[in-house]
Amino acid sequence: VLNVPFENWQEDGARSFGDAGDVVGGLPFQFGFTGAALGVGLLAKNKPMQHFALDNLQAQLFTGGITFVIKELFHRARPETGLDAYNWNGPFKGKGNDSFISGHTSLSFATATMVFLHSKKKWWVGLAAYGVATGVGISRMQMQKHWASDVIGGALVGTAVSAFVYR
């Protein structure tokens, strides 16, 4: 039901939004962002930036691992397959049906949470960081890669892992 507003949103601008979410939530961008933060922190001898980057890397690695395990356990069909949201194939059923949970969303929320926590919980930083992460999640539904529950699950996992790592 939550996918309905996004599934027919396919104009040129909407496709660009979906493509941007695919890039921003993807592994190269996420790890590149963390690597850039670490590089800047090292060059500038900025310890808080270095700590952020190392915390974020740890959160991204744990989030990625947990996401992979969940995908392998559930093997849920993606919306783009034409199958319904109740098509779950269970563990060890091979590749292809790996919708639950959204990896792009889990990594985006892991990074957003770490950015927010390292900002000492500044509201405007949280608004920007979680706004970008939410945009990634919406783009995954708009591109028919994930169901709303996949995106919500990814957001919860990414947020929880980063909060745990930060503590």
Contacts in CASP RR format, 6 or more apart in sequence:
PFRMAT RR
TARGET T0000
AUTHOR 0000-0000-0000
METHOD contacts of the structure
MODEL  1
VLNVPFENWQEDGARSFGDAGDVVGGLPFQFGFTGAALGVGLLAKNKPMQ
HFALDNLQAQLFTGGITFVIKELFHRARPETGLDAYNWNGPFKGKGNDSF
ISGHTSLSFATATMVFLHSKKKWWVGLAAYGVATGVGISRMQMQKHWASD
VIGGALVGTAVSAFVYR
1 148 0 8 1.000
2 141 0 8 1.000
2 147 0 8 1.000
2 148 0 8 1.000
2 149 0 8 1.000
3 79 0 8 1.000
3 85 0 8 1.000
3 141 0 8 1.000
3 144 0 8 1.000
3 147 0 8 1.000
3 148 0 8 1.000
6 138 0 8 1.000
6 141 0 8 1.000
6 142 0 8 1.000
7 79 0 8 1.000
7 141 0 8 1.000
7 142 0 8 1.000
7 144 0 8 1.000
9 142 0 8 1.000
14 142 0 8 1.000
17 138 0 8 1.000
17 139 0 8 1.000
17 142 0 8 1.000
18 139 0 8 1.000
18 142 0 8 1.000
18 143 0 8 1.000
19 139 0 8 1.000
20 139 0 8 1.000
21 104 0 8 1.000
21 135 0 8 1.000
21 136 0 8 1.000
21 137 0 8 1.000
21 139 0 8 1.000
21 140 0 8 1.000
22 104 0 8 1.000
22 139 0 8 1.000
22 140 0 8 1.000
22 143 0 8 1.000
23 29 0 8 1.000
24 104 0 8 1.000
24 108 0 8 1.000
24 132 0 8 1.000
24 136 0 8 1.000
25 103 0 8 1.000
25 104 0 8 1.000
25 105 0 8 1.000
25 107 0 8 1.000
25 108 0 8 1.000
25 136 0 8 1.000
26 104 0 8 1.000
26 107 0 8 1.000
27 107 0 8 1.000
30 60 0 8 1.000
30 107 0 8 1.000
30 108 0 8 1.000
30 111 0 8 1.000
31 57 0 8 1.000
31 60 0 8 1.000
33 111 0 8 1.000
34 53 0 8 1.000
34 56 0 8 1.000
34 57 0 8 1.000
34 60 0 8 1.000
34 111 0 8 1.000
35 53 0 8 1.000
35 57 0 8 1.000
37 49 0 8 1.000
37 52 0 8 1.000
37 53 0 8 1.000
37 56 0 8 1.000
38 49 0 8 1.000
38 50 0 8 1.000
38 53 0 8 1.000
38 54 0 8 1.000
38 57 0 8 1.000
39 53 0 8 1.000
40 46 0 8 1.000
40 49 0 8 1.000
41 47 0 8 1.000
41 49 0 8 1.000
41 50 0 8 1.000
41 53 0 8 1.000
42 50 0 8 1.000
48 118 0 8 1.000
51 118 0 8 1.000
52 114 0 8 1.000
52 115 0 8 1.000
52 118 0 8 1.000
55 114 0 8 1.000
55 118 0 8 1.000
55 162 0 8 1.000
55 165 0 8 1.000
55 166 0 8 1.000
56 110 0 8 1.000
56 111 0 8 1.000
56 114 0 8 1.000
56 115 0 8 1.000
56 162 0 8 1.000
58 165 0 8 1.000
59 110 0 8 1.000
59 111 0 8 1.000
59 113 0 8 1.000
59 114 0 8 1.000
59 158 0 8 1.000
59 161 0 8 1.000
59 162 0 8 1.000
59 165 0 8 1.000
59 166 0 8 1.000
60 107 0 8 1.000
60 110 0 8 1.000
60 111 0 8 1.000
62 161 0 8 1.000
62 164 0 8 1.000
62 165 0 8 1.000
63 103 0 8 1.000
63 106 0 8 1.000
63 107 0 8 1.000
63 110 0 8 1.000
63 157 0 8 1.000
63 158 0 8 1.000
63 161 0 8 1.000
63 162 0 8 1.000
64 103 0 8 1.000
64 106 0 8 1.000
64 107 0 8 1.000
66 106 0 8 1.000
66 157 0 8 1.000
66 161 0 8 1.000
67 101 0 8 1.000
67 103 0 8 1.000
67 106 0 8 1.000
67 107 0 8 1.000
67 154 0 8 1.000
67 157 0 8 1.000
70 100 0 8 1.000
70 101 0 8 1.000
70 157 0 8 1.000
71 98 0 8 1.000
71 99 0 8 1.000
71 100 0 8 1.000
71 101 0 8 1.000
71 103 0 8 1.000
72 91 0 8 1.000
72 92 0 8 1.000
72 98 0 8 1.000
73 90 0 8 1.000
73 91 0 8 1.000
74 88 0 8 1.000
74 89 0 8 1.000
74 90 0 8 1.000
74 91 0 8 1.000
74 100 0 8 1.000
75 88 0 8 1.000
75 89 0 8 1.000
75 90 0 8 1.000
75 91 0 8 1.000
75 93 0 8 1.000
75 94 0 8 1.000
75 96 0 8 1.000
75 97 0 8 1.000
75 98 0 8 1.000
76 85 0 8 1.000
76 87 0 8 1.000
76 88 0 8 1.000
76 89 0 8 1.000
76 97 0 8 1.000
76 98 0 8 1.000
76 99 0 8 1.000
76 100 0 8 1.000
76 147 0 8 1.000
76 150 0 8 1.000
77 83 0 8 1.000
77 84 0 8 1.000
77 87 0 8 1.000
77 88 0 8 1.000
77 89 0 8 1.000
77 97 0 8 1.000
77 99 0 8 1.000
78 96 0 8 1.000
78 97 0 8 1.000
78 98 0 8 1.000
78 99 0 8 1.000
78 144 0 8 1.000
78 145 0 8 1.000
78 146 0 8 1.000
79 85 0 8 1.000
79 99 0 8 1.000
79 141 0 8 1.000
79 144 0 8 1.000
79 145 0 8 1.000
79 146 0 8 1.000
79 147 0 8 1.000
80 143 0 8 1.000
80 144 0 8 1.000
80 145 0 8 1.000
81 87 0 8 1.000
81 97 0 8 1.000
85 147 0 8 1.000
85 149 0 8 1.000
87 97 0 8 1.000
88 100 0 8 1.000
89 97 0 8 1.000
99 145 0 8 1.000
99 146 0 8 1.000
99 147 0 8 1.000
99 150 0 8 1.000
100 147 0 8 1.000
100 149 0 8 1.000
100 150 0 8 1.000
100 153 0 8 1.000
101 150 0 8 1.000
101 153 0 8 1.000
101 154 0 8 1.000
101 157 0 8 1.000
102 137 0 8 1.000
102 140 0 8 1.000
102 145 0 8 1.000
102 146 0 8 1.000
102 150 0 8 1.000
102 151 0 8 1.000
102 153 0 8 1.000
102 154 0 8 1.000
103 154 0 8 1.000
104 136 0 8 1.000
104 137 0 8 1.000
104 139 0 8 1.000
104 140 0 8 1.000
104 145 0 8 1.000
105 133 0 8 1.000
105 136 0 8 1.000
105 137 0 8 1.000
105 140 0 8 1.000
105 146 0 8 1.000
105 150 0 8 1.000
105 151 0 8 1.000
105 153 0 8 1.000
105 154 0 8 1.000
105 155 0 8 1.000
106 153 0 8 1.000
106 154 0 8 1.000
106 155 0 8 1.000
106 157 0 8 1.000
106 158 0 8 1.000
106 161 0 8 1.000
107 158 0 8 1.000
108 132 0 8 1.000
108 133 0 8 1.000
108 136 0 8 1.000
108 137 0 8 1.000
109 130 0 8 1.000
109 133 0 8 1.000
109 154 0 8 1.000
109 155 0 8 1.000
109 156 0 8 1.000
109 157 0 8 1.000
109 158 0 8 1.000
109 159 0 8 1.000
109 162 0 8 1.000
110 157 0 8 1.000
110 158 0 8 1.000
110 159 0 8 1.000
110 161 0 8 1.000
110 162 0 8 1.000
111 129 0 8 1.000
111 133 0 8 1.000
111 162 0 8 1.000
112 126 0 8 1.000
112 129 0 8 1.000
112 130 0 8 1.000
112 131 0 8 1.000
112 132 0 8 1.000
112 133 0 8 1.000
112 159 0 8 1.000
113 129 0 8 1.000
113 158 0 8 1.000
113 159 0 8 1.000
113 162 0 8 1.000
113 163 0 8 1.000
113 166 0 8 1.000
114 162 0 8 1.000
114 165 0 8 1.000
114 166 0 8 1.000
115 125 0 8 1.000
115 126 0 8 1.000
115 129 0 8 1.000
116 122 0 8 1.000
116 125 0 8 1.000
116 126 0 8 1.000
116 129 0 8 1.000
116 130 0 8 1.000
117 162 0 8 1.000
117 163 0 8 1.000
117 166 0 8 1.000
118 166 0 8 1.000
119 125 0 8 1.000
119 126 0 8 1.000
133 155 0 8 1.000
134 155 0 8 1.000
137 146 0 8 1.000
137 151 0 8 1.000
137 155 0 8 1.000
138 151 0 8 1.000
140 146 0 8 1.000
140 150 0 8 1.000
140 151 0 8 1.000
141 147 0 8 1.000
141 148 0 8 1.000
141 151 0 8 1.000
END
